[in-house]
Amino acid sequence: MSRKFAVALAATLGAVALISQAAEARPEMVGIHADNYEPGTIVVKTNERRLYLILDSGHAMRYPVGVGKSGKQWAGTTKIDGKYRNPAWSPPAEVKRDKPSIPNVIAGGSPHNPMGVAAMTLAGGEYAIHGTNVPGSVGGFVSYGCIRMLNSDITDLYSRVEIGTTVVVTR
């Protein structure tokens, strides 16, 4: 085996290992100083690429997430205004402009649907917290502003929160 091939193989295996680890990530209970937030609040820390579900002033469930890519990030406070299992997806105008070949609607449950197994829409915009059909993207700056989670994680979070839950996105 040539050295060049061995280096390329090692790099590929390393990337596969990272993707596998990301795809197998699970929410974890962590200590957090959260006196500013009511229990049940979702806090997304964009720069960390983590979502926290506040349990009490000292504890939270932490999930890895994909967040807005450069120029697509936002910060603010909103609420969950809808919850959907196997949602259909229509690309927002900005996505359609950048990728005109994307179909106008992708059926829920389709392996091509970027919303994954569940979505929670956020009030006041075209954003959602949702699953993904590309698990290796979780942990990156990858979206047009949505919060992207592993399907197992969105399923867990979905079961823990209700419509009306406060969502705080920070940079």
Contact map, one row per residue, 1 for C-alpha under 8 A:
111011000000000000000000000000000000000000000000000000000000000000000000000000000000000000000000000000000000000000000000000000000000000000000000000000000000000000000000000
111111000000000000000000000000000000000000000000000000000000000000000000000000000000000000000000000000000000000000000000000000000000000000000000000000000000000000000000000
111111100000000000000000000000000000000000000000000000000000000000000000000000000000000000000000000000000000000000000000000000000000000000000000000000000000000000000000000
011111110000000000000000000000000000000000000000000000000000000000000000000000000000000000000000000000000000000000000000000000000000000000000000000000000000000000000000000
111111111000000000000000000000000000000000000000000000000000000000000000000000000000000000000000000000000000000000000000000000000000000000000000000000000000000000000000000
111111111100000000000000000000000000000000000000000000000000000000000000000000000000000000000000000000000000000000000000000000000000000000000000000000000000000000000000000
001111111110000000000000000000000000000000000000000000000000000000000000000000000000000000000000000000000000000000000000000000000000000000000000000000000000000000000000000
000111111111000000000000000000000000000000000000000000000000000000000000000000000000000000000000000000000000000000000000000000000000000000000000000000000000000000000000000
000011111111100000000000000000000000000000000000000000000000000000000000000000000000000000000000000000000000000000000000000000000000000000000000000000000000000000000000000
000001111111110000000000000000000000000000000000000000000000000000000000000000000000000000000000000000000000000000000000000000000000000000000000000000000000000000000000000
000000111111111000000000000000000000000000000000000000000000000000000000000000000000000000000000000000000000000000000000000000000000000000000000000000000000000000000000000
000000011111111100000000000000000000000000000000000000000000000000000000000000000000000000000000000000000000000000000000000000000000000000000000000000000000000000000000000
000000001111111110000000000000000000000000000000000000000000000000000000000000000000000000000000000000000000000000000000000000000000000000000000000000000000000000000000000
000000000111111111000000000000000000000000000000000000000000000000000000000000000000000000000000000000000000000000000000000000000000000000000000000000000000000000000000000
000000000011111111100000000000000000000000000000000000000000000000000000000000000000000000000000000000000000000000000000000000000000000000000000000000000000000000000000000
000000000001111111110000000000000000000000000000000000000000000000000000000000000000000000000000000000000000000000000000000000000000000000000000000000000000000000000000000
000000000000111111111000000000000000000000000000000000000000000000000000000000000000000000000000000000000000000000000000000000000000000000000000000000000000000000000000000
000000000000011111111100000000000000000000000000000000000000000000000000000000000000000000000000000000000000000000000000000000000000000000000000000000000000000000000000000
000000000000001111111110000000000000000000000000000000000000000000000000000000000000000000000000000000000000000000000000000000000000001100000000000000000000000000000000000
000000000000000111111111000000000000000000000000000000000000000000000000000000000000000000000000000000000000000000000000000000000000000100000000000000000000000000000000000
000000000000000011111111100000000000000000000000000000000000000000000000000000000000000000000000000000000000000000000000000000000000000000000000000000000000000000000000000
000000000000000001111111100000000000000000000000000000000000000000000000000000000000000000000000000000000000000000000000000000000000001101100000000000000000000000000000000
000000000000000000111111100000000000000000000000000000000000000000000000000000000000000000000000000000000000000000000000000000000000001101000000000001000000000000000000000
000000000000000000011111110000000000000000000000000000000000000000000000000000000000000000000000000000000000000000000000000000000000000000000000000000000000000000000000000
000000000000000000001111111000000000000000000000000000000000000100000000000000000000000000000000000000000000000000000000000000000000000000000000000001000000000000000000000
000000000000000000000001111100000000000000000000000000000000001000000000000000000000000000000000000000000000000000000000000000000000000000000000000000011000000000000000000
000000000000000000000000111110000000000000000000000000000000111100000000000000000000000000000000000000000000000000000000000000000000000000000000000000001000000000000000000
000000000000000000000000011111000000000000000000000000000000111000000000000000000000000000000000000000000000000000000000000000000000000000000000000000000000000000000000000
000000000000000000000000001111100000000000000000000000000011110000000000000000000000000000000000000000000000000000000000000000000000000000000000000000000000000000000000000
000000000000000000000000000111110000000000000000000000000011110000000000000000000000000000000000000000000000000000000000000000000000000000000000000000000000000000000000000
000000000000000000000000000011111000000000000000000000000111000000000000000000000000000000000000000000000000000000000000000000000000000000000000000000000000000000000000000
000000000000000000000000000001111100000000000000000000001111000000000000000000000000000000000000000000000000000000000000000000000000000000000000000000000000000000000000000
000000000000000000000000000000111110000000000000000000001110000000000000000000000000000000000000000000000000000000000000000000000000000000000000000000000000000000000000000
000000000000000000000000000000011111100000000000000001011110000000000000000000000000000000000000000000000000000000000000000000000000000000000000000000000000000000000000000
000000000000000000000000000000001111110000000000000000001100000000000000000000000000000000000000000000000000000000000000000000000000000000000000000000000000000000000000000
000000000000000000000000000000000111110000000000000000000000000000000000000000000000000000000000000000000000000000000000000000000000000000000000000000000000000000000000000
000000000000000000000000000000000111111010000000000001001000000000000000000000000000000000000000000000000000000000000000000000000000000000000000000000000000000000000000000
000000000000000000000000000000000011111110000000000001011000000000000000000000000000000000000000000000000000000000000000000000000000000000000000000000000000000000000000000
000000000000000000000000000000000000111110000000000011111000000000000000000000000000000000000000000000000000000000000000000000000000000000000000000000000000000000000000000
000000000000000000000000000000000000011111000000000011100000000000000000000000000000000000000000000000000000000000000000000000000000000000000000000000000000000010001100000
000000000000000000000000000000000000111111100000000011000000000000000000000000000000000000000000000000000000000000000000000000000000000000000000000000000000000000001111000
000000000000000000000000000000000000000111110000001111000000000000000000000000000000000000000000000000000000000000000000000000000000000000000000000000000000000000001111000
000000000000000000000000000000000000000011111000001111000000000000000000000000000000000000000000000000000000000000000000000000000000000000000000000000000000000000000011110
000000000000000000000000000000000000000001111100111100000000000000000000000000000000000000000000000000000000000000000000000000000000000000000000000000000000000000000011110
000000000000000000000000000000000000000000111111111100000000000000000000000000000000000000000000000000000000000000000000000000000000000000000000000000000000000000000000111
000000000000000000000000000000000000000000011111110000000000000000110000100000000000000000000000000000000000000000000000000000000000000000000000000000000000000000000000111
000000000000000000000000000000000000000000001111100000000000000000000000000000000000000000000000000000000000000000000000000000000000000000000000000000000000000000000000001
000000000000000000000000000000000000000000001111110000000000000000000000000000000000000000000000000000000000000000000000000000000000000000000000000000000000000000000000000
000000000000000000000000000000000000000000011111111000000000000111100000000000000000000000000000000000000000000000000000000000000000000000111000000000000000000000000000000
000000000000000000000000000000000000000000011101111100000000011110000000000000000000000000000000000000000000000000000000000000000000000000100000000000000000000000000000000
000000000000000000000000000000000000000001111000111110000000011110000000000000000000000000000000000000000000000000000000000000000000000000000000000000000000000000000000000
000000000000000000000000000000000000000001111000011111000001111000000000000000000000000000000000000000000000000000000000000000000000000000000000000000000000000000000000000
000000000000000000000000000000000000001111100000001111100001110000000000000000000000000000000000000000000000000000000000000000000000000000000000000000000000000000000000000
000000000000000000000000000000000100111111100000000111111011100000000000000000000000000000000000000000000000000000000000000000000000000000000000000000000000000000000000000
000000000000000000000000000000000000001100000000000011111111100000000000000000000000000000000000000000000000000000000000000000000000000000000000000000000000000000000000000
000000000000000000000000000000000100011000000000000001111111000000000000000000000000000000000000000000000000000000000000000000000000000000000000000000000000000000000000000
000000000000000000000000000000011110111000000000000001111110000000000000000000000000000000000000000000000000000000000000000000000000000000000000000000000000000000000000000
000000000000000000000000000000111110000000000000000000111111000000000000000000000000000000000000000000000000000000000000000000000000000000000000000000000000000000000000000
000000000000000000000000000011111100000000000000000001111111100000000000000000000000000000000000000000000000000000000000000000000000000000000000000000000000000000000000000
000000000000000000000000000011110000000000000000000111110111110000000000000000000000000000000000000000000000000000000000000000000000000000000000000000000000000000000000000
000000000000000000000000001111000000000000000000000111100011111000000000000000000000000000000000000000000000000000000000000000000000000000000000000000000000000000000000000
000000000000000000000000001111000000000000000000011110000001111100000000000000000000000000000000000000000000000000000000000000000000000000000000000000000000000000000000000
000000000000000000000000011100000000000000000000011100000000111110000000000000000000000000000000000000000000000000000000000000000000000000000000000010001000000000000000000
000000000000000000000000101000000000000000000000111000000000011111000000000000000000000000000000000000000000000000000000000000000000000001100000000011000000000000000000000
000000000000000000000000000000000000000000000000111000000000001111100000000000000000000000000000000000000000000000000000000000000000000001110000001111000000000000000000000
000000000000000000000000000000000000000000000000100000000000000111110000000000000000000000000000000000000000000000000000000000000000000011111110001110000000000000000000000
000000000000000000000000000000000000000000000100100000000000000011111000100000000000000000000000000000000000000000000000000000000000000000111111111100000000000000000000000
000000000000000000000000000000000000000000000100000000000000000001111111110000000000000000000000000000000000000000000000000000000000000000001111111000000000000000000000000
000000000000000000000000000000000000000000000000000000000000000000111111100000000000000000000000000000000000000000000000000000000000000000001111100000000000000000000000000
000000000000000000000000000000000000000000000000000000000000000000011111100000000000000000000000000000000000000000000000000000000000000000001000000000000000000000000000000
000000000000000000000000000000000000000000000000000000000000000000011111100000000000000000000000000000000000000000000000000000000000000000000000000000000000000000000000000
000000000000000000000000000000000000000000000000000000000000000000011111110000000000000000000000000000000000000000000000000000000000000000000011100000000000000000000000000
000000000000000000000000000000000000000000000100000000000000000000111111111000000000000000000000000000000000000000000000000000000000000000000001100000000000000000000000000
000000000000000000000000000000000000000000000000000000000000000000010001111100000000000000000000000000000000000000000000000000000000000000000000100000000000000000000000111
000000000000000000000000000000000000000000000000000000000000000000000000111110000000000000000000000000000000000000000000000000000000000000000000000000000000000000000001111
000000000000000000000000000000000000000000000000000000000000000000000000011111000000000000000000000000000000000000000000000000000000000000000000000000000000000000000001110
000000000000000000000000000000000000000000000000000000000000000000000000001111100000000000000000000000000000000000000000000000000000000000000000000000000000000000000111100
000000000000000000000000000000000000000000000000000000000000000000000000000111110000000000000000000000000000000000000000011100000000000000000000000000000000000000000111000
000000000000000000000000000000000000000000000000000000000000000000000000000011111000000000000000000000000000000000000000011000000000000000000000000000000000000000111110000
000000000000000000000000000000000000000000000000000000000000000000000000000001111110000000000000000000000000000000000001111000000000000000000000000000000000000001111110000
000000000000000000000000000000000000000000000000000000000000000000000000000000111110000000000000000000000000000000000001111000000000000000000000000000000000000000110000000
000000000000000000000000000000000000000000000000000000000000000000000000000000011111000000000000000000000000000000000001110000000000000000000000000000000000000000100000000
000000000000000000000000000000000000000000000000000000000000000000000000000000011111100000000000000000000000000000000111100000000000000000000000000000000000010001100000000
000000000000000000000000000000000000000000000000000000000000000000000000000000000111111000000000000000000000000000000111000000000000000000000000000000000000000000000000000
000000000000000000000000000000000000000000000000000000000000000000000000000000000011111000000000000000000000000000001110000000000000000000000000000000000000000000000000000
000000000000000000000000000000000000000000000000000000000000000000000000000000000001111100000000000000000001100000111110000000000000000000000000000000000000000000000000000
000000000000000000000000000000000000000000000000000000000000000000000000000000000001111110000000000000000011100000111110000000000000000000000000000000000000000000000000000
000000000000000000000000000000000000000000000000000000000000000000000000000000000000011111000000000000001111100010100000000000000000000000000000000000000000000000000000000
000000000000000000000000000000000000000000000000000000000000000000000000000000000000001111100000000000001111000011100000000000000000000000000000000000000000000000000000000
000000000000000000000000000000000000000000000000000000000000000000000000000000000000000111110000000000111100000000000000000000000000000000000000000000000000000000000000000
000000000000000000000000000000000000000000000000000000000000000000000000000000000000000011111111000001111000000000000000000000000000000000000000000000000000000000000000000
000000000000000000000000000000000000000000000000000000000000000000000000000000000000000001111111000000000000000000000000000001000000000000000000000000000000000000000000000
000000000000000000000000000000000000000000000000000000000000000000000000000000000000000000111111100000000000000000000000000000000000000000000000000000000000000000000000000
000000000000000000000000000000000000000000000000000000000000000000000000000000000000000000111111110000000000000000000000000000000000000000000000000000000000000000000000000
000000000000000000000000000000000000000000000000000000000000000000000000000000000000000000111111111100000000000000000000000000000000000000000001000000000000000000000000000
000000000000000000000000000000000000000000000000000000000000000000000000000000000000000000111111111111000000000000000000000000000000000000000000000000000000000000000000000
000000000000000000000000000000000000000000000000000000000000000000000000000000000000000000001111111100000000000000000000000000000000000000000000000000000000000000000000000
000000000000000000000000000000000000000000000000000000000000000000000000000000000000000000000111111100000000000000000000000000000000000000000000000000000000000000000000000
000000000000000000000000000000000000000000000000000000000000000000000000000000000000000000000011111111000000000000000000000000000000000000000000000000000000000000000000000
000000000000000000000000000000000000000000000000000000000000000000000000000000000000000000000011111111000000000000000000000000000000000000000000000000000000000000000000000
000000000000000000000000000000000000000000000000000000000000000000000000000000000000000000000001001111100000000000000000000000000000000000000000000000000000000000000000000
000000000000000000000000000000000000000000000000000000000000000000000000000000000000000000100001001111110000000000000000000000000000000000000000000000000000000000000000000
000000000000000000000000000000000000000000000000000000000000000000000000000000000000000001100000000011111100000000000000000000000000000000000000000000000000000000000000000
000000000000000000000000000000000000000000000000000000000000000000000000000000000000000001100000000001111100000000000000000000000000000000000000000000000000000000000000000
000000000000000000000000000000000000000000000000000000000000000000000000000000000000000111100000000000111110000000000000000000000000000000000000000000000000000000000000000
000000000000000000000000000000000000000000000000000000000000000000000000000000000000000111000000000000111111010110000000000000000000000000000000000000000000000000000000000
000000000000000000000000000000000000000000000000000000000000000000000000000000000000001110000000000000001111110010000000000000000000000000000000000000000000000000000000000
000000000000000000000000000000000000000000000000000000000000000000000000000000000000011110000000000000000111110010001000000000000000000000000000000000000000000000000000000
000000000000000000000000000000000000000000000000000000000000000000000000000000000000011100000000000000000011111010011000000000000000000000000000000000000000000000000000000
000000000000000000000000000000000000000000000000000000000000000000000000000000000000000000000000000000000111111110000000000000000000000000000000000000000000000000000000000
000000000000000000000000000000000000000000000000000000000000000000000000000000000000000000000000000000000000111110010000000000000000100000000000000000000000000000000000000
000000000000000000000000000000000000000000000000000000000000000000000000000000000000000000000000000000000100011111000000000000000000100000000000000000000000000000000000000
000000000000000000000000000000000000000000000000000000000000000000000000000000000000000110000000000000000111111111110000000000000001100000000000000000000000000000000000000
000000000000000000000000000000000000000000000000000000000000000000000000000000000000000010000000000000000000000111110000000000000011110000000000000000000000000000000000000
000000000000000000000000000000000000000000000000000000000000000000000000000000000000011110000000000000000000000011111110000000000111100000000000000000000000000000000000000
000000000000000000000000000000000000000000000000000000000000000000000000000000000000011000000000000000000000101011111110000000000111100000000000000000100000000000000000000
000000000000000000000000000000000000000000000000000000000000000000000000000000000000111000000000000000000001100000111110000000000111000000000000000000100110000000000000000
000000000000000000000000000000000000000000000000000000000000000000000000000000000011111000000000000000000000000000111111000000000110000000000000000000100110010000000000000
000000000000000000000000000000000000000000000000000000000000000000000000000000000011111000000000000000000000000000111111100000011110000000000000000000000100000000000000000
000000000000000000000000000000000000000000000000000000000000000000000000000000011111000000000000000000000000000000000111110000011100000000000000000000000000010000000000000
000000000000000000000000000000000000000000000000000000000000000000000000000000011110000000000000000000000000000000000011111001111000000000000000000000000000000000000000000
000000000000000000000000000000000000000000000000000000000000000000000000000001111100000000000000000000000000000000000001111111111000000000000000000000000000000000000000000
000000000000000000000000000000000000000000000000000000000000000000000000000001111000000000000000000000000000000000000000111110000000000000000000000000000000000000000000000
000000000000000000000000000000000000000000000000000000000000000000000000000001000000000000000000000000000000000000000000011111000000000000000000000000000000000000000000000
000000000000000000000000000000000000000000000000000000000000000000000000000000000000000000000000000000000000000000000000011111100000000000000000000000000000000000000000000
000000000000000000000000000000000000000000000000000000000000000000000000000000000000000000010000000000000000000000000000110111110000000000000000000000000000000000000000000
000000000000000000000000000000000000000000000000000000000000000000000000000000000000000000000000000000000000000000000000110011111000000000000000111000000000000000000000000
000000000000000000000000000000000000000000000000000000000000000000000000000000000000000000000000000000000000000000000011110001111100000000000000011000000000000000000000000
000000000000000000000000000000000000000000000000000000000000000000000000000000000000000000000000000000000000000000000011110000111110000000000000011110000100000000000000000
000000000000000000000000000000000000000000000000000000000000000000000000000000000000000000000000000000000000000000111111000000011111000000000000011110100100000000000000000
000000000000000000000000000000000000000000000000000000000000000000000000000000000000000000000000000000000000000001111110000000001111100000000000000111101100000000000000000
000000000000000000000000000000000000000000000000000000000000000000000000000000000000000000000000000000000000000011111000000000000111111000000000000111100000000000000000000
000000000000000000000000000000000000000000000000000000000000000000000000000000000000000000000000000000000000001111110000000000000011111000000000000000000000000000000000000
000000000000000000000000000000000000000000000000000000000000000000000000000000000000000000000000000000000000000001000000000000000001111111000000000000000000000000000000000
000000000000000000100110000000000000000000000000000000000000000000000000000000000000000000000000000000000000000000000000000000000001111111000000000011100000000000000000000
000000000000000000110110000000000000000000000000000000000000000000000000000000000000000000000000000000000000000000000000000000000000011111100000000000000000000000000000000
000000000000000000000000000000000000000000000000000000000000000001000000000000000000000000000000000000000000000000000000000000000000011111110100000000000000000000000000000
000000000000000000000110000000000000000000000000000000000000000111000000000000000000000000000000000000000000000000000000000000000000011111110000000111000000000000000000000
000000000000000000000100000000000000000000000000110000000000000111100000000000000000000000000000000000000000000000000000000000000000000111111000000000000000000000000000000
000000000000000000000000000000000000000000000000100000000000000011100000000000000000000000000000000000000000000000000000000000000000000011111100000000000000000000000000000
000000000000000000000000000000000000000000000000100000000000000001111100000000000000000000000000000000000000000000000000000000000000000000111110000000000000000000000000000
000000000000000000000000000000000000000000000000000000000000000001111000000000000000000000000000000000000000000000000000000000000000000010011111000000000000000000000000000
000000000000000000000000000000000000000000000000000000000000000001111001000000000000000000000000000000000000000000000000000000000000000000001111111100000000000000000000000
000000000000000000000000000000000000000000000000000000000000000000111001100000000000000000000010000000000000000000000000000000000000000000000111110000000000000000000000000
000000000000000000000000000000000000000000000000000000000000000000111001110000000000000000000000000000000000000000000000000000100000000000000011111000000000000000000000000
000000000000000000000000000000000000000000000000000000000000000000110000000000000000000000000000000000000000000000000000000000111100000000000011111100000000000000000000000
000000000000000000000000000000000000000000000000000000000000000011110000000000000000000000000000000000000000000000000000000000111100000000000010111110000000000000000000000
000000000000000000000000000000000000000000000000000000000000000011100000000000000000000000000000000000000000000000000000000000001111000001000010011111000000000000000000000
000000000000000000000000000000000000000000000000000000000000001111000000000000000000000000000000000000000000000000000000000000001111001001000000001111101100000000000000000
000000000000000000000010100000000000000000000000000000000000000110000000000000000000000000000000000000000000000000000000000000000011001001000000000111111100000000000000000
000000000000000000000000000000000000000000000000000000000000000000000000000000000000000000000000000000000000000000011100000000000111001000000000000011111110000000000000000
000000000000000000000000010000000000000000000000000000000000000000000000000000000000000000000000000000000000000000000000000000000000000000000000000001111111000000000000000
000000000000000000000000011000000000000000000000000000000000001000000000000000000000000000000000000000000000000000000000000000000010000000000000000011111111100000000000000
000000000000000000000000000000000000000000000000000000000000000000000000000000000000000000000000000000000000000000001110000000001110000000000000000011111111110000000000000
000000000000000000000000000000000000000000000000000000000000000000000000000000000000000000000000000000000000000000001100000000000000000000000000000000111111111000000000000
000000000000000000000000000000000000000000000000000000000000000000000000000000000000000000000000000000000000000000000000000000000000000000000000000000011111111100000000000
000000000000000000000000000000000000000000000000000000000000000000000000000000000000000000000000000000000000000000000000000000000000000000000000000000001111111110000000000
000000000000000000000000000000000000000000000000000000000000000000000000000000000010000000000000000000000000000000000101000000000000000000000000000000000111111111000000000
000000000000000000000000000000000000000000000000000000000000000000000000000000000000000000000000000000000000000000000000000000000000000000000000000000000011111110000000000
000000000000000000000000000000000000000000000000000000000000000000000000000000000000000000000000000000000000000000000000000000000000000000000000000000000001111111000000000
000000000000000000000000000000000000000100000000000000000000000000000000000000000000000000000000000000000000000000000000000000000000000000000000000000000000111111101000000
000000000000000000000000000000000000000000000000000000000000000000000000000000010010000000000000000000000000000000000000000000000000000000000000000000000000010111111000000
000000000000000000000000000000000000000000000000000000000000000000000000000000111110000000000000000000000000000000000000000000000000000000000000000000000000000011111000000
000000000000000000000000000000000000000000000000000000000000000000000000000000111000000000000000000000000000000000000000000000000000000000000000000000000000000001111100000
000000000000000000000000000000000000000111000000000000000000000000000000000000110000000000000000000000000000000000000000000000000000000000000000000000000000000011111110000
000000000000000000000000000000000000000111000000000000000000000000000000000011110000000000000000000000000000000000000000000000000000000000000000000000000000000000011111000
000000000000000000000000000000000000000011110000000000000000000000000000000011110000000000000000000000000000000000000000000000000000000000000000000000000000000000001111100
000000000000000000000000000000000000000011110000000000000000000000000000001111000000000000000000000000000000000000000000000000000000000000000000000000000000000000000111110
000000000000000000000000000000000000000000111100000000000000000000000000011110000000000000000000000000000000000000000000000000000000000000000000000000000000000000000011111
000000000000000000000000000000000000000000111100000000000000000000000000011100000000000000000000000000000000000000000000000000000000000000000000000000000000000000000001111
000000000000000000000000000000000000000000001110000000000000000000000000011000000000000000000000000000000000000000000000000000000000000000000000000000000000000000000000111
